[in-house]
Amino acid sequence: MLSSRNRRRLFEAGFRVVSGLGADRWLEPAARGQGLILTFHHVSPELPDPFAPNRLLSITPDFLDETLTALRERGFTLVPLDAVPDHLARRPGARFAALTFDDGYRDNALHAAPVLARHRAPWTLFVTSDFADGRGRLWWIELERAIRRLDRVAVTFGTGKRLDLPARDAAQKSVAFEAVYRALRAGPEERLLSAIAELCERAGFGAGSIAAELCLGWDELRDLARDPAVDIGAHTRSHPMLAKHAVEVARAEIAGGRARIERAVGRRVRHLSYPVGDRTSAGPREFALARELGFVTAVTTRPGHLFPEHADHLHALPRISVNGCHQSRAALKGLLSGVPFLVWNRGRRLDVA
């Protein structure tokens, strides 16, 4: 099985080959959709150190600027999520792109907002209400910080399986992170949260202490929401992988997160982003819940462009992740062309099952 580092190298090499052969141009007519929705997380000028397993979630302000410039150059009109249903209903219509930012990080206001304003770009910030309350579990960052502080990582699973790995340098820490992450993601979320909380305790900090540091609070969100270019969307209450929980829990997470945002910010919330958003986290049951609860759209992290057929599946919309591990012109050209997703989705336009 490929390591995350080798996968990144393989993807980057693939982007270079596609660009070098011009496949992003000659395959684009078959691969390109009517529009697309881009996903971002962190935007920060800080460069990652050698141990940065979450670096895929962070891009620089300069690369955000380059991305927006490339969208304009390739004929995409930047639109708010509210406009996506109408654009999909136009057959054919002008190419469009919507910009979304997940989780509600403070660096979005500090570093992304000025770039977006220069481009006069509308954007949606999906907020996890517990994070804005300063008490949520950004467990993927907790895991990174715990391993950064520990020289050895030991995790026992409910099945009796145990991982016990050295973590003395960046290479060992990266191996330990990937092993623990994969093992925990494969099981129940309760076990994941408990195991990472134990690692946090061993590393000398409390689980749930990071949200107040990294995420926008309600006063900051209210200030941001005064900008007419900014829409605040829902990202549930506590950021669970919804498909791993009972339907009552999933419904309460979606509805409770939206209600908390609407009370605190004073604006109607019309759009939902499923936490994690892949097949293991959101599927037909979650799509039906979002529709039942009255959201205009709901977005996944299933990769792909938007096609007219998505007008009938507004609660299962794909997005394209702008990956911090691939901040290159070749990668950007490939993503905007749609060619990688033609292969990924085996020629299918829809991935909604």
Contacts in CASP RR format, 6 or more apart in sequence:
PFRMAT RR
TARGET T0000
AUTHOR 0000-0000-0000
METHOD contacts of the structure
MODEL  1
MLSSRNRRRLFEAGFRVVSGLGADRWLEPAARGQGLILTFHHVSPELPDP
FAPNRLLSITPDFLDETLTALRERGFTLVPLDAVPDHLARRPGARFAALT
FDDGYRDNALHAAPVLARHRAPWTLFVTSDFADGRGRLWWIELERAIRRL
DRVAVTFGTGKRLDLPARDAAQKSVAFEAVYRALRAGPEERLLSAIAELC
ERAGFGAGSIAAELCLGWDELRDLARDPAVDIGAHTRSHPMLAKHAVEVA
RAEIAGGRARIERAVGRRVRHLSYPVGDRTSAGPREFALARELGFVTAVT
TRPGHLFPEHADHLHALPRISVNGCHQSRAALKGLLSGVPFLVWNRGRRL
DVA
2 10 0 8 1.000
3 175 0 8 1.000
3 178 0 8 1.000
4 53 0 8 1.000
4 174 0 8 1.000
4 178 0 8 1.000
5 174 0 8 1.000
8 56 0 8 1.000
8 325 0 8 1.000
8 326 0 8 1.000
11 325 0 8 1.000
11 326 0 8 1.000
11 331 0 8 1.000
12 325 0 8 1.000
12 326 0 8 1.000
12 328 0 8 1.000
12 330 0 8 1.000
12 331 0 8 1.000
15 326 0 8 1.000
15 328 0 8 1.000
15 330 0 8 1.000
15 331 0 8 1.000
15 333 0 8 1.000
15 334 0 8 1.000
15 340 0 8 1.000
16 328 0 8 1.000
16 330 0 8 1.000
17 23 0 8 1.000
18 24 0 8 1.000
18 330 0 8 1.000
18 333 0 8 1.000
18 334 0 8 1.000
18 337 0 8 1.000
18 339 0 8 1.000
18 340 0 8 1.000
19 329 0 8 1.000
19 330 0 8 1.000
19 333 0 8 1.000
19 334 0 8 1.000
20 330 0 8 1.000
23 339 0 8 1.000
24 333 0 8 1.000
24 334 0 8 1.000
24 337 0 8 1.000
24 338 0 8 1.000
24 339 0 8 1.000
25 337 0 8 1.000
27 337 0 8 1.000
27 339 0 8 1.000
27 342 0 8 1.000
28 337 0 8 1.000
28 338 0 8 1.000
28 339 0 8 1.000
30 342 0 8 1.000
31 305 0 8 1.000
31 337 0 8 1.000
31 338 0 8 1.000
31 339 0 8 1.000
31 341 0 8 1.000
31 342 0 8 1.000
32 95 0 8 1.000
32 305 0 8 1.000
32 337 0 8 1.000
32 338 0 8 1.000
33 95 0 8 1.000
33 305 0 8 1.000
33 306 0 8 1.000
33 307 0 8 1.000
33 338 0 8 1.000
33 349 0 8 1.000
34 87 0 8 1.000
34 88 0 8 1.000
34 92 0 8 1.000
34 93 0 8 1.000
34 95 0 8 1.000
34 96 0 8 1.000
34 305 0 8 1.000
34 306 0 8 1.000
34 307 0 8 1.000
34 308 0 8 1.000
35 76 0 8 1.000
35 87 0 8 1.000
35 95 0 8 1.000
35 96 0 8 1.000
35 97 0 8 1.000
35 305 0 8 1.000
35 306 0 8 1.000
36 76 0 8 1.000
36 96 0 8 1.000
36 97 0 8 1.000
36 98 0 8 1.000
36 304 0 8 1.000
36 305 0 8 1.000
36 306 0 8 1.000
36 319 0 8 1.000
36 320 0 8 1.000
36 336 0 8 1.000
37 81 0 8 1.000
37 84 0 8 1.000
37 97 0 8 1.000
37 98 0 8 1.000
37 99 0 8 1.000
37 100 0 8 1.000
37 299 0 8 1.000
37 306 0 8 1.000
37 317 0 8 1.000
37 318 0 8 1.000
37 319 0 8 1.000
37 320 0 8 1.000
38 67 0 8 1.000
38 97 0 8 1.000
38 98 0 8 1.000
38 99 0 8 1.000
38 100 0 8 1.000
38 319 0 8 1.000
38 320 0 8 1.000
38 321 0 8 1.000
38 322 0 8 1.000
39 100 0 8 1.000
39 101 0 8 1.000
39 102 0 8 1.000
39 299 0 8 1.000
39 301 0 8 1.000
39 319 0 8 1.000
39 320 0 8 1.000
39 321 0 8 1.000
39 322 0 8 1.000
40 59 0 8 1.000
40 64 0 8 1.000
40 99 0 8 1.000
40 100 0 8 1.000
40 101 0 8 1.000
40 102 0 8 1.000
40 108 0 8 1.000
40 112 0 8 1.000
40 322 0 8 1.000
41 57 0 8 1.000
41 58 0 8 1.000
41 101 0 8 1.000
41 102 0 8 1.000
41 103 0 8 1.000
41 105 0 8 1.000
42 57 0 8 1.000
42 58 0 8 1.000
42 59 0 8 1.000
42 105 0 8 1.000
42 107 0 8 1.000
42 108 0 8 1.000
43 58 0 8 1.000
43 59 0 8 1.000
43 60 0 8 1.000
43 61 0 8 1.000
43 64 0 8 1.000
43 101 0 8 1.000
43 105 0 8 1.000
43 107 0 8 1.000
43 108 0 8 1.000
43 111 0 8 1.000
43 112 0 8 1.000
43 115 0 8 1.000
44 58 0 8 1.000
44 60 0 8 1.000
44 61 0 8 1.000
44 107 0 8 1.000
44 111 0 8 1.000
45 60 0 8 1.000
45 61 0 8 1.000
45 62 0 8 1.000
45 111 0 8 1.000
48 55 0 8 1.000
48 58 0 8 1.000
49 170 0 8 1.000
50 170 0 8 1.000
51 144 0 8 1.000
51 147 0 8 1.000
51 148 0 8 1.000
51 170 0 8 1.000
51 173 0 8 1.000
51 174 0 8 1.000
51 177 0 8 1.000
52 144 0 8 1.000
53 144 0 8 1.000
53 174 0 8 1.000
53 177 0 8 1.000
53 178 0 8 1.000
53 181 0 8 1.000
54 140 0 8 1.000
54 141 0 8 1.000
54 144 0 8 1.000
55 324 0 8 1.000
55 325 0 8 1.000
56 321 0 8 1.000
56 323 0 8 1.000
56 324 0 8 1.000
56 325 0 8 1.000
57 324 0 8 1.000
58 324 0 8 1.000
59 67 0 8 1.000
59 322 0 8 1.000
59 323 0 8 1.000
59 324 0 8 1.000
59 327 0 8 1.000
60 327 0 8 1.000
61 111 0 8 1.000
61 112 0 8 1.000
61 114 0 8 1.000
61 115 0 8 1.000
63 322 0 8 1.000
63 324 0 8 1.000
63 327 0 8 1.000
64 112 0 8 1.000
64 115 0 8 1.000
64 116 0 8 1.000
64 322 0 8 1.000
65 115 0 8 1.000
65 118 0 8 1.000
65 119 0 8 1.000
66 329 0 8 1.000
66 332 0 8 1.000
67 322 0 8 1.000
67 332 0 8 1.000
68 78 0 8 1.000
68 115 0 8 1.000
68 116 0 8 1.000
68 119 0 8 1.000
68 121 0 8 1.000
69 119 0 8 1.000
70 329 0 8 1.000
70 332 0 8 1.000
70 333 0 8 1.000
70 336 0 8 1.000
71 78 0 8 1.000
71 97 0 8 1.000
71 336 0 8 1.000
72 78 0 8 1.000
72 119 0 8 1.000
74 95 0 8 1.000
74 336 0 8 1.000
75 94 0 8 1.000
75 95 0 8 1.000
76 95 0 8 1.000
76 96 0 8 1.000
76 97 0 8 1.000
76 336 0 8 1.000
77 94 0 8 1.000
77 95 0 8 1.000
77 96 0 8 1.000
77 97 0 8 1.000
78 96 0 8 1.000
78 97 0 8 1.000
78 98 0 8 1.000
78 99 0 8 1.000
78 119 0 8 1.000
78 120 0 8 1.000
78 121 0 8 1.000
78 122 0 8 1.000
79 87 0 8 1.000
79 96 0 8 1.000
79 97 0 8 1.000
79 98 0 8 1.000
79 122 0 8 1.000
80 98 0 8 1.000
80 122 0 8 1.000
80 123 0 8 1.000
80 124 0 8 1.000
80 231 0 8 1.000
81 98 0 8 1.000
81 100 0 8 1.000
81 124 0 8 1.000
81 231 0 8 1.000
81 270 0 8 1.000
81 271 0 8 1.000
81 296 0 8 1.000
81 297 0 8 1.000
81 299 0 8 1.000
82 231 0 8 1.000
82 270 0 8 1.000
82 271 0 8 1.000
82 296 0 8 1.000
83 96 0 8 1.000
83 98 0 8 1.000
84 96 0 8 1.000
84 98 0 8 1.000
84 297 0 8 1.000
84 306 0 8 1.000
84 314 0 8 1.000
84 317 0 8 1.000
85 296 0 8 1.000
85 297 0 8 1.000
85 311 0 8 1.000
85 314 0 8 1.000
87 93 0 8 1.000
87 94 0 8 1.000
87 96 0 8 1.000
88 306 0 8 1.000
88 307 0 8 1.000
88 308 0 8 1.000
88 310 0 8 1.000
88 311 0 8 1.000
88 314 0 8 1.000
89 308 0 8 1.000
89 311 0 8 1.000
91 308 0 8 1.000
92 308 0 8 1.000
98 122 0 8 1.000
98 124 0 8 1.000
99 116 0 8 1.000
99 121 0 8 1.000
99 122 0 8 1.000
99 123 0 8 1.000
99 124 0 8 1.000
100 123 0 8 1.000
100 124 0 8 1.000
100 125 0 8 1.000
100 126 0 8 1.000
100 273 0 8 1.000
100 299 0 8 1.000
100 319 0 8 1.000
101 108 0 8 1.000
101 112 0 8 1.000
101 123 0 8 1.000
101 124 0 8 1.000
101 125 0 8 1.000
101 126 0 8 1.000
102 126 0 8 1.000
102 235 0 8 1.000
102 273 0 8 1.000
103 126 0 8 1.000
103 127 0 8 1.000
103 128 0 8 1.000
103 131 0 8 1.000
103 138 0 8 1.000
103 215 0 8 1.000
103 235 0 8 1.000
103 239 0 8 1.000
104 125 0 8 1.000
104 126 0 8 1.000
104 127 0 8 1.000
104 128 0 8 1.000
104 131 0 8 1.000
104 132 0 8 1.000
104 215 0 8 1.000
104 216 0 8 1.000
104 221 0 8 1.000
104 235 0 8 1.000
105 214 0 8 1.000
105 215 0 8 1.000
105 216 0 8 1.000
106 214 0 8 1.000
106 215 0 8 1.000
106 216 0 8 1.000
106 220 0 8 1.000
107 214 0 8 1.000
108 125 0 8 1.000
108 216 0 8 1.000
109 216 0 8 1.000
109 220 0 8 1.000
109 224 0 8 1.000
112 123 0 8 1.000
113 224 0 8 1.000
113 227 0 8 1.000
113 230 0 8 1.000
116 123 0 8 1.000
116 229 0 8 1.000
117 227 0 8 1.000
117 229 0 8 1.000
120 229 0 8 1.000
121 229 0 8 1.000
122 229 0 8 1.000
122 230 0 8 1.000
122 231 0 8 1.000
123 229 0 8 1.000
123 230 0 8 1.000
123 231 0 8 1.000
124 230 0 8 1.000
124 231 0 8 1.000
124 232 0 8 1.000
124 233 0 8 1.000
124 271 0 8 1.000
125 221 0 8 1.000
125 224 0 8 1.000
125 230 0 8 1.000
125 231 0 8 1.000
125 232 0 8 1.000
125 233 0 8 1.000
126 233 0 8 1.000
126 234 0 8 1.000
126 235 0 8 1.000
126 271 0 8 1.000
126 272 0 8 1.000
126 273 0 8 1.000
127 216 0 8 1.000
127 221 0 8 1.000
127 232 0 8 1.000
127 233 0 8 1.000
127 234 0 8 1.000
127 235 0 8 1.000
127 261 0 8 1.000
128 136 0 8 1.000
128 215 0 8 1.000
128 235 0 8 1.000
128 236 0 8 1.000
128 237 0 8 1.000
128 238 0 8 1.000
128 239 0 8 1.000
128 257 0 8 1.000
128 275 0 8 1.000
129 234 0 8 1.000
129 236 0 8 1.000
129 237 0 8 1.000
129 256 0 8 1.000
129 257 0 8 1.000
129 260 0 8 1.000
129 261 0 8 1.000
129 264 0 8 1.000
130 136 0 8 1.000
130 137 0 8 1.000
130 211 0 8 1.000
130 237 0 8 1.000
130 238 0 8 1.000
130 239 0 8 1.000
131 138 0 8 1.000
131 211 0 8 1.000
131 215 0 8 1.000
131 239 0 8 1.000
132 215 0 8 1.000
132 216 0 8 1.000
132 217 0 8 1.000
132 218 0 8 1.000
132 221 0 8 1.000
132 260 0 8 1.000
132 261 0 8 1.000
132 264 0 8 1.000
133 211 0 8 1.000
133 217 0 8 1.000
133 218 0 8 1.000
133 260 0 8 1.000
134 208 0 8 1.000
134 211 0 8 1.000
134 212 0 8 1.000
134 215 0 8 1.000
134 217 0 8 1.000
135 208 0 8 1.000
135 211 0 8 1.000
135 212 0 8 1.000
136 208 0 8 1.000
136 211 0 8 1.000
136 238 0 8 1.000
136 239 0 8 1.000
137 193 0 8 1.000
137 196 0 8 1.000
137 207 0 8 1.000
137 208 0 8 1.000
137 211 0 8 1.000
137 238 0 8 1.000
137 239 0 8 1.000
138 208 0 8 1.000
138 210 0 8 1.000
138 211 0 8 1.000
138 214 0 8 1.000
138 215 0 8 1.000
138 239 0 8 1.000
139 192 0 8 1.000
139 193 0 8 1.000
139 196 0 8 1.000
139 207 0 8 1.000
140 181 0 8 1.000
141 210 0 8 1.000
141 214 0 8 1.000
142 196 0 8 1.000
142 197 0 8 1.000
142 199 0 8 1.000
142 200 0 8 1.000
142 207 0 8 1.000
142 208 0 8 1.000
142 210 0 8 1.000
143 177 0 8 1.000
143 180 0 8 1.000
143 181 0 8 1.000
143 196 0 8 1.000
143 199 0 8 1.000
144 177 0 8 1.000
145 200 0 8 1.000
145 203 0 8 1.000
145 205 0 8 1.000
145 210 0 8 1.000
146 153 0 8 1.000
146 196 0 8 1.000
146 199 0 8 1.000
146 200 0 8 1.000
146 202 0 8 1.000
146 203 0 8 1.000
146 205 0 8 1.000
147 153 0 8 1.000
147 167 0 8 1.000
147 173 0 8 1.000
147 176 0 8 1.000
147 177 0 8 1.000
147 180 0 8 1.000
147 199 0 8 1.000
147 203 0 8 1.000
148 173 0 8 1.000
148 203 0 8 1.000
149 203 0 8 1.000
149 204 0 8 1.000
149 205 0 8 1.000
150 167 0 8 1.000
150 199 0 8 1.000
150 202 0 8 1.000
150 203 0 8 1.000
151 166 0 8 1.000
151 167 0 8 1.000
151 168 0 8 1.000
152 164 0 8 1.000
152 165 0 8 1.000
152 166 0 8 1.000
152 167 0 8 1.000
153 163 0 8 1.000
153 164 0 8 1.000
153 165 0 8 1.000
153 166 0 8 1.000
153 167 0 8 1.000
153 176 0 8 1.000
153 180 0 8 1.000
153 199 0 8 1.000
154 162 0 8 1.000
154 163 0 8 1.000
154 164 0 8 1.000
154 165 0 8 1.000
155 162 0 8 1.000
155 163 0 8 1.000
155 180 0 8 1.000
155 183 0 8 1.000
155 184 0 8 1.000
155 195 0 8 1.000
155 198 0 8 1.000
155 199 0 8 1.000
156 162 0 8 1.000
156 195 0 8 1.000
157 163 0 8 1.000
157 183 0 8 1.000
157 191 0 8 1.000
157 195 0 8 1.000
158 191 0 8 1.000
161 183 0 8 1.000
163 176 0 8 1.000
163 179 0 8 1.000
163 180 0 8 1.000
163 183 0 8 1.000
165 172 0 8 1.000
165 175 0 8 1.000
165 176 0 8 1.000
165 179 0 8 1.000
165 180 0 8 1.000
166 172 0 8 1.000
166 176 0 8 1.000
167 173 0 8 1.000
167 176 0 8 1.000
180 195 0 8 1.000
180 199 0 8 1.000
184 191 0 8 1.000
184 192 0 8 1.000
184 195 0 8 1.000
184 196 0 8 1.000
185 192 0 8 1.000
185 280 0 8 1.000
187 244 0 8 1.000
188 244 0 8 1.000
189 240 0 8 1.000
189 241 0 8 1.000
189 244 0 8 1.000
189 245 0 8 1.000
193 207 0 8 1.000
196 207 0 8 1.000
197 206 0 8 1.000
197 207 0 8 1.000
200 206 0 8 1.000
200 207 0 8 1.000
200 208 0 8 1.000
201 207 0 8 1.000
216 224 0 8 1.000
218 264 0 8 1.000
218 265 0 8 1.000
221 232 0 8 1.000
221 261 0 8 1.000
221 264 0 8 1.000
221 265 0 8 1.000
222 264 0 8 1.000
222 265 0 8 1.000
222 266 0 8 1.000
224 230 0 8 1.000
224 232 0 8 1.000
225 232 0 8 1.000
225 265 0 8 1.000
225 266 0 8 1.000
225 267 0 8 1.000
231 270 0 8 1.000
231 271 0 8 1.000
232 261 0 8 1.000
232 265 0 8 1.000
232 267 0 8 1.000
232 269 0 8 1.000
233 258 0 8 1.000
233 261 0 8 1.000
233 269 0 8 1.000
233 270 0 8 1.000
233 271 0 8 1.000
233 272 0 8 1.000
233 273 0 8 1.000
234 254 0 8 1.000
234 257 0 8 1.000
234 258 0 8 1.000
234 261 0 8 1.000
234 269 0 8 1.000
234 271 0 8 1.000
234 272 0 8 1.000
234 273 0 8 1.000
234 295 0 8 1.000
235 257 0 8 1.000
235 272 0 8 1.000
235 273 0 8 1.000
235 275 0 8 1.000
236 242 0 8 1.000
236 253 0 8 1.000
236 254 0 8 1.000
236 256 0 8 1.000
236 257 0 8 1.000
236 274 0 8 1.000
236 275 0 8 1.000
237 252 0 8 1.000
237 253 0 8 1.000
237 256 0 8 1.000
237 257 0 8 1.000
237 260 0 8 1.000
238 253 0 8 1.000
239 275 0 8 1.000
240 249 0 8 1.000
240 250 0 8 1.000
240 253 0 8 1.000
240 275 0 8 1.000
241 275 0 8 1.000
241 276 0 8 1.000
241 277 0 8 1.000
241 280 0 8 1.000
241 281 0 8 1.000
242 250 0 8 1.000
242 253 0 8 1.000
242 254 0 8 1.000
242 274 0 8 1.000
242 275 0 8 1.000
242 281 0 8 1.000
242 282 0 8 1.000
242 286 0 8 1.000
243 250 0 8 1.000
243 280 0 8 1.000
243 281 0 8 1.000
243 282 0 8 1.000
243 283 0 8 1.000
243 285 0 8 1.000
243 286 0 8 1.000
244 280 0 8 1.000
244 281 0 8 1.000
245 253 0 8 1.000
247 285 0 8 1.000
247 289 0 8 1.000
250 285 0 8 1.000
250 286 0 8 1.000
250 289 0 8 1.000
251 289 0 8 1.000
251 293 0 8 1.000
254 272 0 8 1.000
254 286 0 8 1.000
254 289 0 8 1.000
254 290 0 8 1.000
254 293 0 8 1.000
255 293 0 8 1.000
258 269 0 8 1.000
258 272 0 8 1.000
258 293 0 8 1.000
261 267 0 8 1.000
261 269 0 8 1.000
262 268 0 8 1.000
262 269 0 8 1.000
270 295 0 8 1.000
270 296 0 8 1.000
270 297 0 8 1.000
271 295 0 8 1.000
271 296 0 8 1.000
271 297 0 8 1.000
271 298 0 8 1.000
271 299 0 8 1.000
272 290 0 8 1.000
272 293 0 8 1.000
272 295 0 8 1.000
272 297 0 8 1.000
272 298 0 8 1.000
272 299 0 8 1.000
272 315 0 8 1.000
273 298 0 8 1.000
273 299 0 8 1.000
274 281 0 8 1.000
274 282 0 8 1.000
274 286 0 8 1.000
274 290 0 8 1.000
274 298 0 8 1.000
274 299 0 8 1.000
274 300 0 8 1.000
274 301 0 8 1.000
275 281 0 8 1.000
276 282 0 8 1.000
276 301 0 8 1.000
277 300 0 8 1.000
277 301 0 8 1.000
277 302 0 8 1.000
278 300 0 8 1.000
278 301 0 8 1.000
278 302 0 8 1.000
279 302 0 8 1.000
282 300 0 8 1.000
283 300 0 8 1.000
283 316 0 8 1.000
283 353 0 8 1.000
284 316 0 8 1.000
284 352 0 8 1.000
284 353 0 8 1.000
286 298 0 8 1.000
287 298 0 8 1.000
287 313 0 8 1.000
287 315 0 8 1.000
287 316 0 8 1.000
287 352 0 8 1.000
288 315 0 8 1.000
290 298 0 8 1.000
290 315 0 8 1.000
291 298 0 8 1.000
291 314 0 8 1.000
291 315 0 8 1.000
295 315 0 8 1.000
296 314 0 8 1.000
297 314 0 8 1.000
297 315 0 8 1.000
297 317 0 8 1.000
298 314 0 8 1.000
298 315 0 8 1.000
298 316 0 8 1.000
298 317 0 8 1.000
299 317 0 8 1.000
299 318 0 8 1.000
299 319 0 8 1.000
300 316 0 8 1.000
300 317 0 8 1.000
300 318 0 8 1.000
300 319 0 8 1.000
301 319 0 8 1.000
301 321 0 8 1.000
302 316 0 8 1.000
302 318 0 8 1.000
302 319 0 8 1.000
302 351 0 8 1.000
303 318 0 8 1.000
303 319 0 8 1.000
303 320 0 8 1.000
303 321 0 8 1.000
303 340 0 8 1.000
303 341 0 8 1.000
303 344 0 8 1.000
303 345 0 8 1.000
304 318 0 8 1.000
304 319 0 8 1.000
304 320 0 8 1.000
304 338 0 8 1.000
304 341 0 8 1.000
304 344 0 8 1.000
304 345 0 8 1.000
304 351 0 8 1.000
305 318 0 8 1.000
305 320 0 8 1.000
305 338 0 8 1.000
305 341 0 8 1.000
306 317 0 8 1.000
306 318 0 8 1.000
307 349 0 8 1.000
307 350 0 8 1.000
309 349 0 8 1.000
309 350 0 8 1.000
310 316 0 8 1.000
310 317 0 8 1.000
310 318 0 8 1.000
310 350 0 8 1.000
313 350 0 8 1.000
313 352 0 8 1.000
316 352 0 8 1.000
318 341 0 8 1.000
318 351 0 8 1.000
320 335 0 8 1.000
320 341 0 8 1.000
322 332 0 8 1.000
322 335 0 8 1.000
323 331 0 8 1.000
334 340 0 8 1.000
345 351 0 8 1.000
END
